[in-house]
């Protein structure tokens, strides 16, 4: 038996992978927007929600913004 003979139940078709990415991206945008206290860092709220590194959460937020699920921001301080 070769490695290619083994099929993982976790193997994803491209369609399923795209659907999961869409769900994650839209949920990231929702958590980011719903951060109630703007003194709290919304990206940190995303990181906490998924127990992810801050840098990973920041990449997810950038993807959500690039795909139009979040408003663009001007400058580093996040002013709209």
Helices and strands as residue ranges (DSSP letters): G 3-5, H 14-33, H 42-49, H 54-66
